[in-house]
Amino acid sequence: MLTVSTGLAILLGAASAMADTTVKWLHLELDPGYVAIWRKIADTYEAKHPGVKIQMQFLENEAFKAKLPTLLQSSDAPDFFYSWGGGVLKQQMATGALLDLTTAMKANDGAWQKSFNPAAIEGLTFDGKISAVPFKLGTVSFFYNKALFAKAGVDAAAIKTWDDYLAAVKKIKDAGIVPIAGAGGEKWPIHFYWSYLVMRDGGQKVFDAAKNGKGNGFNDPAVVKAGEQLAELGKLQPFQPGYLGATWPQTLGVFADGKAAMILGFENTEGNQKTNAGDGKGLASDNIGRFAFPAVTGGAGAVTDTLGGLNAWAVSKKAPPEALDFLAYLNNADNQRLMAKAGMIIPAAVGAKDGITNPLLKQAAEQLAQTTWHQNFFDQDLGPSVGRVVNDVSVGIVSGQIAPKDGAAQIQDAFEQDQL
């Protein structure tokens, strides 16, 4: 892949331009160990390209979302930045804030494009234009504290359906243990529950119809039913006290400190919980188990349908050629294999999956390999305006503040307004 990077530099005229250039890289990674791996990759690149400096910039998740639109229109715009893909990325591309990567990806007989999982490229292509450089694939699933499950007498392997899951939550609570660590303060972590239930109840047909303005849209009976099931969970009061104000890092800390039995989170939850633990260590790896979001009896969706990210690096319009050359290097198979070995990612680069050694990450990779429908996060796929309502409604339903039918109607109203 290094040859792809070198060829890319020549193609973009970077070979002659590589002097006294700073490439600004904006990320939101919290784990200092992961950031150190990135820094080492950047240092290696800098050593091979005198005059080029890779400047890593960090913003916390919510600050990132709030400030990025303004940054992209300013002289301080990052050269490339983290993206969740979906509607937000599509909108950024439509406004002209991003560099169209199609030419660079397809140059040299498509060498750069062919170095990535085809599904990753497809998911980042809008109106025939490749909008970002694939970084990682991911899926959301439940992680649980084995010791707390054993104390409550719950067998995770027996949780096959949503009814099984609710029964497990009740049993854990009856044992005097908080069942779930929840981050209601940031809202988006709660939308995982609503989204998965919509997928399990309605299947791809219902969701695709809704996001394309067909049929009953988000007022579909399957969507309303998903809200009713989420409300049923909420009535069990399964989350830690104060969850409605909790951030995602705080919620990871609740799980890491053994104060809740479960968390519905990203594929790298095991590593991230350590970072946010009170003692800096968190739960031991062998004390963490994982299981897929359960099926819904009678639902149109399959348990093999997955919700998760297709994360990428989007390049701003005014980025120098060196930014693309570095991105080709950062995401080559060797470096993605290195990141996979560290437990950071499920690689998007072809030939890098063999770097995964972490057992839980391997399980996620195997689940993705068998997926029957991989859906990007609803709040990302539907764009910022509708996505915000999805997150608000999800918290409103689970906390008993919004009726499921009203929540579905609010999302449909937001969708219709967004189409004007």
N, C-alpha and C positions, 0 to 999 in steps of 0.2 A: 504493500500500500504506500510505502514511502515513495515509490516511483510515481504513484498517482499524484502525490503531493508535489514532487519535483516537476512533473509534467504540467500540473495545474499552475505552478509559478510561472513557467515559460509561457503558457497559454495566455495568462492574464497580464503579462508584461511585468510580473513581479521580480523577475530575475535581475532586472536593471534598477528596480525601484527599491530594493531591499536595503535601505539605509536610513538610520535615525527615524524609525517608524515605531509608534506605540500602538499596539492592538488592545483595545479596551474590551474586556470580557466580563459581562454582568451575570452573576449567578446567585442562587439562593440556598446553596448547600450549607447545612448546619454542622455536619460532622467534620471536625478538624482533621481527622485521619484521611477522609476522602479528599478534602481540599489539599492536603499535603501531597497526595498522589497526583492530582492535577498540576500542582506547582512543580513537581519533579518532571512531569512530561513537558511543561512549558519551559523549564530551565534547559532541558535537553534540546528542545527546538531552538531556543535562543543561542545555545552554544554552536549550533550548526548554521545559524543565520545571523551573523554579526550585524548589529545595527537595528535589529528588531527586538522590541521589548513587549512582553505579554503582561499586561496590567490586569490583575484580577480584582473585580469589584463585587462587593456583597450587599444585598438588600434582603431583609426579612420578607417572608412570603407576602403578607398583606401590604407592606410598604412597597414591595416590588409591583404588585398589581395596581396600586394607587398612583405611583410615580412614573411608571413606564410610559404611558401615553404622552405625558409632558416631556419626558426625557427624549423620546424619539423625534420630537419636533424642535429640539434645542441643539445648541452647539456641543452639548455634553453627552450627546447620544452615544450609547455603547456601540461598539462595532459588531458584536454579536451577543445574543442573550438567550436565556433559557425560555423555552416555549412548551406549553401543554398541547399545542396543536389545536385542531378543531376550529370552531367559529371565530374565536379570538384571533388566531393566526390568519384565517381567511380574511377577516376584516382589516387586519394590519396590512395584508398584501393588497387589498382593494384600495386602501387609502394612499398607496404609493410609499409607505414608510419603509418597506423592505426591498432588498435586492432580489431580483428574479434569478434563481440559481440554475435554471434549466440549461442554459448554454454551457456553463461550467460542468454540470453533472453529465451532460451528453457528449462532451468533447472527448477526443481520443477513443472513439468507438464506445462511448459511454462508460469508460473505465471507473469513474468515481461513482456513478449511479449503480453500476453492477456490483460494487463492493458492499452494498447494503441489502438487507432483506427486502425483497420486492414489495411486500405488504407495507413496510415502513415508508418507502418512497410513494406508494399509491396513497397512503393516508395523509401525506404532506403535500399532495398535488391538488391544486385548485384551478379549474378552467385551463388545464393543460400546462400549468406553470408549477415547477417545483419550488416550494416556498421556504424550505428550511433543510438543514442537514440532520438526518436521523441520529439520535443519541441512544435511546434505550426504549425497550418495550416493558410494560408492566401490567400487573393485575392486582386488584384489591381482593383481599380474603381475610378471614378471621384468624387471629393469632391468640393463643390461650396459654395461661399459666397452668402447667401440668399439675403442680402441687396443689393449687387451689381447686382444680377440677376434681382431683382425687379426694380432697377433703370434703367436697360437696357430694361426692359419689356420682359424678357425671362422666359418662363415656363419650368423648368427642366423636369417636368413630360411629356412634349410633345416631348422630345428628344428621339426618338425611333430608328432612322436610322442614318447612317453616314452623309447623306445629311442634316438631321435635325441638326446634331451637327455642321456642317460647317456653316449652316444658323445662328445658335445661336452665333457662334464665330464672324461672320460678324456683327451681331446686337449689340453685346457687344462692339466691337471695334468702331462701329459707334456712340456709346454712350460716347466715350472718355475714355473707361476703357480697361486696358490690359486684354485680355481674359484668357490667360493661364500662370501660373508660370512654367517655364521650366529650367531643369538643364542640359544644354548642355556640361558643363565643365567636368562632370563625365561620360557623354555619356549614361550609362546604363539606366537612367530614361527615355531617349527618345526612347530606344528600346521597351518600353512598348507599344508605339503607333504602331510601325511596327509589333510587335509580335501579338498584338490583331487583327490588320487588316489582317495578314496572316491567323489567326484562323477563322476570320469571312468570309474571301473570300474562303479559301481552305478547311476549316474544318480539323478534325483530320486525315482524310485519306491522304491529301496532305502533312501535316507536318510529319506524321509518315513515309511516303514513302521517303521524302527528307532526314530525319535524318538516314534512313536505306539504303541510297544509291540506291533507286529504282526510276523508272520513270524518269521524267525530273529533279528530285532533286529540288534544290532551284531556278532552272530556270523555274519552272512550271509557266504557265500563271497567276495562282491565286497569286503567290508570287510577280510577276512583277506588277500585278494590285494593290496589297497592297502598293507597293512602290509608284505607281502613285498617290494613294489616300493620302499617307503621304506627297508627294510633293505638292499636292493641298492644304493641310493644311498649309504647310510651306510658300506658296506663299501669304497667308493671313497675314503673319508676326504676328502671334498670341501671341508670347512670350514677356516677359519683355525685355527692352533694356539690352544688355550685357549677354543674356542668354547662349551664347556659352562658356562663361567662368565661369558660375555659378555652385557652388557645390550644392549638395542636401540640406544640412542644410541652405544654403543661400536662396535656392528656397522655402523651407518651410517657411522661414522668410518673403519672398515676399508675399506669400499667407496669412500668419498669420497677417501681417501688413496691410492687405486690399489693397495691391497694384496689385492684380490680382484676377480675378473672379473665376478661377478654378485651380485645380491641379490634375494630374493623379497619385495616390499614393497608398501606402499600407493601410491595414485595420486599422492601428493605427495612421493614419495621423492626426486625431483630437488631440491626445495627443502630438504628435511630433511637430505640428505647434506651440503649446504653448511654448515649450522649446526653439524654435528658433525665437520667436517674439522679436521685439525690446523692448517691455515693459515687457517681461517675462510672459505675460498673453495671448496674441494672440486673436483670434476670440472666442467669446462666443459659447459654445456648441450648443445653440439653433439657432445660425446664420449659422451653417454649415449643408448643405444637401449632399446627396450622390446619385449617379445613376450609373448603370452598363454601361460598354463600349457598345455603340449602335450596332445594327445589320447592316449588309451591304445588301442592296437590291439585291437579286439574288445570294447571297453568299451561299456556302455549309455549313458554320458554323452556329451554333445556338447562340442566345443572352445569352443562359444559359451555354455556354462554358466559363470557367473561367481560367484566367491566374493568377498565384500567387505562393507563396512559400510553400514548405514543409521543414520547418527549423528544425534543429536538433543539437545535441551536438556530435561531433565526438571525439573519444578517441584515443590519440596517443599510439603508440606501447609499449612504456616503462612506461605507466601510472601505478601507484600502485593500488592494489585492492581497496583501499579506494576511489579512484576516481569513480569507478563503484558504490560502495555502496552509495556515496553521490549523484550521478546522479539518482539512483533509488529513493532516498528521495526527491531530488529537483523536479523531474517530477512526483511525485505521485499525485493522484487525488486531495487530500486536498490542496497541494501547487499550483497545476495548477488552481484549483478553485479560490484560493487567487489571483493569477496573472490575471485571467480572470475578477474577480471583480474589479480589479484596472484598467481595460481597456488595459492591456498589450498584451493579446494574445487571439486567438481562440484556445482552448486547444486541444492537441493531446491525452490526457489521457481520458480513458473511465470514464464517470460519472462526468466530471468536467465542461461540457458546461453550466450547470445551474448557474455557477458563473458569467456569462456574464450579466452585468446590463446596460452597456453603449448602448444607442439606435443604434448608428451607427455601433458599433461592432456586435450588435445583427443582424442588417441587413446583414452584411458580413457573419455571421455564417449561417443565413437562406439562403443566396445565395449559399454558399458552400454546404449546405444540399440538394439543388436542382440542383447542377451542373450536366451537361450531359457529360462534359469532363473537368477535371482539369489538366491544363498543367503547369509544372514547368517553371520558367523563361527561356526563350530561351537561354540566354547567359550562364546560369548555366547548362541546360540540354545538350547543345551541346559541353560542355567542354571549357576549357580556350582559346585554339587557335582559334576555330571557333567563340566562344562567343565574343571574342575581336573584330573580324571583323563584327559581327552582330551589335555591339554597334557603331563601327566606321561608318558603312554604314548607320545606322539609322539617325545619326546626319548629315552625308553627304547628304542624300536625303532630309531631312526636311529643311536643310539650302541652298539647291539648288546647292551643290557642286558635287553631284554624281547623274547621271541619274538612274532612278529606274531599268532599265534593266541591266545597268552596275553593280549596287549594288547587284542585285540577282546573277549575274555572279561571283562577287568577293566572295560572301558567298559560292557559289558552289565550286569555286576554292580552298577556304580555307578548305572546308569539304573534298575534294578529296585529298588535300595535307596531311590532318590530318590522312587519312586512310593508308598512305604509311608506 
